[in-house]
Amino acid sequence: MAFAIVLAPSLTFAQTRVLTRADSLAREAMLYMDGNLPQSAITAWDMALKEVPGYVPFLYEKAVALVMAERHREAIELIEPIHRDTLLRDRGYQLLGNCYDILEDTSSARRYYQDGIKAFPTSGRLHFEIGQLFYRNNDRDKAQSWWLAGTRAEPSFATNYYWLAKFFSETRERIWSAFYGELFLNIERNSPRTREISKLVFDMWNLSMRVGDSTDPMRFCSDEAREVPDRRGGNMMSFLEAFEFTMAQAAQTLLTKDTVINRLGIEQLVDLRYRFMRGWISSGKDTTYPNELLSWNAWLLKQGRLKDYLWWLYAYGDKREMNLYFRKNADRYDTFLVWFAENSLLFDKPKCVGLGCP
């Protein structure tokens, strides 16, 4: 996390020169850190701090460099006196907790993370860190509950969606992996994690279906989860029952006699989701079962952009098929990307997709 020096108009020429030198040294230190040269970065931060002694953002960055150099005790000594500084917001608590976590002092790590949440209750990163503590201690239910709470505390913080997608991919409740993975991709669109989760989401949809299997065609969730009664009572299907039922109807168009399709290509999956969305809306389930991800899909359908969006979503699921599609549809796809950049899903409030919603 880099901090820029803001020069006040009342500074003297000499003071301006000092801050300019400090800023130059800070940029040098950050380049060393980007190049994974922590010791060189520490030396540069020390030089910068001689120009502006006690400057909190530089002290923080030096502590990060110390962590990179695996000098965690020194990092703790440096960050502990300043971790509550308002300039650092939740990052001071996070870094201090990280240091104790690396040193396997779990109780101290959790204490600092929880103190940070008290000070910054909307910190998605601190919710993530506590979830990670539980995950590494094999308490996975508590881990996912913290990550889920993190998506509500700070809806635009991508990492909690990322870990929910990975967590549920290891369970029978694959629908949540697909949903939270899709939400993640709408926040973080261009990183190594983007490529990972695009393929994961594609795989989750494929693992959740055996089109043509008369016994068990839909496997998006466990029987136990599917059979939890709808909280509105009566004869209402649960959301999961309604979802799988509508998906099975949409899949009828893919059926051929006595054939089970174990894996769909991107084009088949795009077509299936398109047909599902039309069936979901025409049967009124979009109003019966409010779901903000499916509402987003419905809006894309109305705009005539759903298929383009789904090709983008699954781009890394089958790179060969995606490359063939792009070569045939380059202009259309590029036009969509421009449109998509200007018409993004907003994460200004929590997204309810059917898991533990209020």
Buried (B, 14 or more C-beta within 10 A) or exposed (E): EEBEBEEEEEEEEEEEEBBEBBBBBBBBBBEBBEEEBBEBBBBBBBBBBEBBEEBBBBBBBBBBBBBBBEBBEBBBEBBBEBBBBEEBBBBBBBBBBBBBBEEEBBEBBBBBBBBBBEBBEBBBBBBBBBBBBBBEEEBBEBBBBBBBBBBBBBBEBBBBBBBBBBBBBEBBBBBBBBBBBBBBBBBBBEEEBBBBBBBBBBBBBBBBBBBBEEEEBBBBBEEEBBEEEBEEEEEBBBBBBBBBBBBBBBBEEBEEEEEEBEBBBBBBBBBBBBBBBBBBBEEEBBEBBBBBBBBBBBEBBEEEBBBBBBBBBBBBBBEEBBEEBBEEBEEBBEEBEEEBEEBEBEBEEBBBBBBEEE
